[in-house]
Amino acid sequence: MKPVKVGLLGLGTVGTGVVRIVEGHQEDLSSQVGSPISIERIAVKDREKYRNIHVDQNKLTEDPWEVIRDPEIDVIVEVMGGIEQTKSYILEALERGKHIVTANKDLMALHGAEILAKAQEKQCDVFYEASVAGGIPIIRTLIEGFSSDRIMKIMGIVNGTTNFILTKMSQEGASYEDVLAEAQQLGYAEADPTSDVEGWTPRARWLFSERLASEPM
Ligand SMILES: NC(=O)c1ccc[n+]([C@@H]2O[C@H](COP(=O)([O-])OP(=O)(O)OC[C@H]3O[C@@H](n4cnc5c(N)ncnc54)[C@H](OP(=O)(O)O)[C@@H]3O)[C@@H](O)[C@H]2O)c1
């Protein structure tokens, strides 16, 4: 059976998890998808960097365009972060008929509408569940499960990092500084955590959802 060929952009906290899941759950995933899933190329910033996961060194490239332009790749999984340059990779991948999975909250908050419009034009899928609410399956629930409802308001802690920090502070009495450092060490919070802890990520997402509500696709 022809495998679904994946090009991965990024092999950090999230990318390493993607490789582990795709490789470790291959049998389950293959039976659900109907074909094996194969990670063919991986773009990283530094090929020589030590990684706590074994990957075939020949799959690594420091040039994301090599992954985007590879005609063999069916699906791009973008877990490298960044906004403008990353947007150009995603738009070009869609132009070439590749489906996209992204965990990039900043990108989707700022350019989600343009990316989704391009995907619709090219009849490709863009899945961004991992970019919202720490991966709780909420986007699909809203789109499919509540498609005929009018949602007036959504309230909650919609940011996984903030949820982690607030839970630790309220249940264990930990200090904000200690929990933030722990979240950074675990890879939940980024080195510069401003967009998470200052509320920018949920706010940007709220602006994005407002735009989606006023311009339904
Ligand atoms: N961490 C989380 O818990 C979490 C949760 C939800 C969503 N996200 C989102 O997921 C994305 C990735 O987050 P992360 O925590 O996995 O980041 P990360 O650990 O910093 O990993 C980023 C990866 O992308 C690579 N990279 C960065 N810039 C590149 C470039 N210009 N060219 C090629 N490769 C490049 C890096 O290469 P090197 O390894 O060589 O440095 C690294 O492998 C972000 O958009 C983030 O907002 C993260």
The ligand as a Tripos MOL2 file, in Angstrom:
@<TRIPOS>MOLECULE
LIG
   48    52     1     0     0
SMALL
NO_CHARGES

@<TRIPOS>ATOM
      1 N1          5.9880   23.3610   23.0590 N.am      1 LIG1
      2 C1          4.6750   23.2150   23.2010 C.2       1 LIG1
      3 O1          4.1910   22.6740   24.2050 O.2       1 LIG1
      4 C2          3.7450   23.6880   22.1210 C.ar      1 LIG1
      5 C3          2.3720   23.4370   22.2480 C.ar      1 LIG1
      6 C4          1.5040   23.8200   21.2360 C.ar      1 LIG1
      7 C5          2.0130   24.4720   20.1260 C.ar      1 LIG1
      8 N2          3.3520   24.7370   20.0340 N.ar      1 LIG1
      9 C6          3.8310   25.3970   18.8160 C.3       1 LIG1
     10 O2          4.5690   24.4270   18.0770 O.3       1 LIG1
     11 C7          5.6220   25.0680   17.3580 C.3       1 LIG1
     12 C8          6.9480   24.4210   17.7570 C.3       1 LIG1
     13 O3          7.1570   24.5640   19.1340 O.3       1 LIG1
     14 P1          8.3360   23.7790   19.8890 P.3       1 LIG1
     15 O4          8.1080   24.0370   21.3240 O.co2     1 LIG1
     16 O5          8.4480   22.3780   19.3880 O.co2     1 LIG1
     17 O6          9.6080   24.6440   19.3790 O.3       1 LIG1
     18 P2         11.1410   24.2580   19.4840 P.3       1 LIG1
     19 O7         11.3700   23.2040   20.5140 O.co2     1 LIG1
     20 O8         11.8960   25.5340   19.5710 O.co2     1 LIG1
     21 O9         11.4540   23.5870   18.0490 O.3       1 LIG1
     22 C9         11.5170   24.3170   16.8570 C.3       1 LIG1
     23 C10        12.1110   23.4240   15.7980 C.3       1 LIG1
     24 O10        12.0910   24.0900   14.5430 O.3       1 LIG1
     25 C11        13.4010   24.1460   13.9730 C.3       1 LIG1
     26 N3         13.5370   25.4260   13.2970 N.ar      1 LIG1
     27 C12        13.3080   26.6580   13.8130 C.ar      1 LIG1
     28 N4         13.5260   27.6020   12.8820 N.ar      1 LIG1
     29 C13        13.8940   26.9330   11.7480 C.ar      1 LIG1
     30 C14        14.2580   27.3520   10.4590 C.ar      1 LIG1
     31 N5         14.3000   28.6470   10.1190 N.pl3     1 LIG1
     32 N6         14.5750   26.4210    9.5390 N.ar      1 LIG1
     33 C15        14.5350   25.0910    9.8510 C.ar      1 LIG1
     34 N7         14.1880   24.6410   11.0770 N.ar      1 LIG1
     35 C16        13.8800   25.5470   12.0100 C.ar      1 LIG1
     36 C17        14.3790   23.9910   15.1410 C.3       1 LIG1
     37 O11        15.5880   23.4240   14.6470 O.3       1 LIG1
     38 P3         16.7930   23.0200   15.6440 P.3       1 LIG1
     39 O12        16.2790   21.8160   16.4010 O.co2     1 LIG1
     40 O13        17.9250   22.6630   14.7440 O.co2     1 LIG1
     41 O14        17.0380   24.2100   16.5080 O.co2     1 LIG1
     42 C18        13.5830   23.0470   16.0540 C.3       1 LIG1
     43 O15        13.8100   21.7000   15.6860 O.3       1 LIG1
     44 C19         5.5080   26.5600   17.7010 C.3       1 LIG1
     45 O16         4.7420   27.1770   16.6940 O.3       1 LIG1
     46 C20         4.7810   26.5580   19.0350 C.3       1 LIG1
     47 O17         4.0620   27.7640   19.2470 O.3       1 LIG1
     48 C21         4.2270   24.3510   21.0040 C.ar      1 LIG1
@<TRIPOS>BOND
     1     1     2 1
     2     2     3 2
     3     2     4 1
     4     4     5 ar
     5     4    48 ar
     6     5     6 ar
     7     6     7 ar
     8     7     8 ar
     9     8     9 1
    10     8    48 ar
    11     9    10 1
    12     9    46 1
    13    10    11 1
    14    11    12 1
    15    11    44 1
    16    12    13 1
    17    13    14 1
    18    14    15 2
    19    14    16 1
    20    14    17 1
    21    17    18 1
    22    18    19 2
    23    18    20 1
    24    18    21 1
    25    21    22 1
    26    22    23 1
    27    23    24 1
    28    23    42 1
    29    24    25 1
    30    25    26 1
    31    25    36 1
    32    26    27 ar
    33    26    35 ar
    34    27    28 ar
    35    28    29 ar
    36    29    30 ar
    37    29    35 ar
    38    30    31 1
    39    30    32 ar
    40    32    33 ar
    41    33    34 ar
    42    34    35 ar
    43    36    37 1
    44    36    42 1
    45    37    38 1
    46    38    39 2
    47    38    40 1
    48    38    41 1
    49    42    43 1
    50    44    45 1
    51    44    46 1
    52    46    47 1
@<TRIPOS>SUBSTRUCTURE
     1 LIG1         1 GROUP 0 **** ****
